[in-house]
C-alpha cells in the first residue's frame, strides 16, 4: 500500500509543480490555493510513506515521478519542445527509478 501512496504523492507533486506556472508568481488566488494544497498534501503523503519505505528509495521515486510527469505535461499540454533526446533522457530517469527499486530489499 505504501507504493500506491508514493505514486499519489508523486502525482500531487506534478500538480503543484505545474500549478506554480498557473499561479503567475502567486498573484492568482485560486491557482495559488490549489498549488499550496497540492504541495502540503504531497509532502504529508510522502512523510507517511517514509514510515514504511526507506528514504533512499521513496524520495528519489517521488522526485522522479514529479520530474518525468512535469516534463511530459510541459511537452504534451504546454507547448514545450519535445525531441527524441529529451524522451531518451526521461527514459533514463525512469530506468534509474526502476533500478533503485530492484536494488532495494523486498
Secondary structure, DSSP 8 states (H G I E B T S, - for coil): -HHHHHHHHHHHHHHHHHHHHHTTTTTSHHHHHHHHHHHHHHHHHHHHHTTTS-HHHHHHHHHHHHHHHHHHHHHHHS-----HHHHHHHHHHHHHHHHHHHHS--
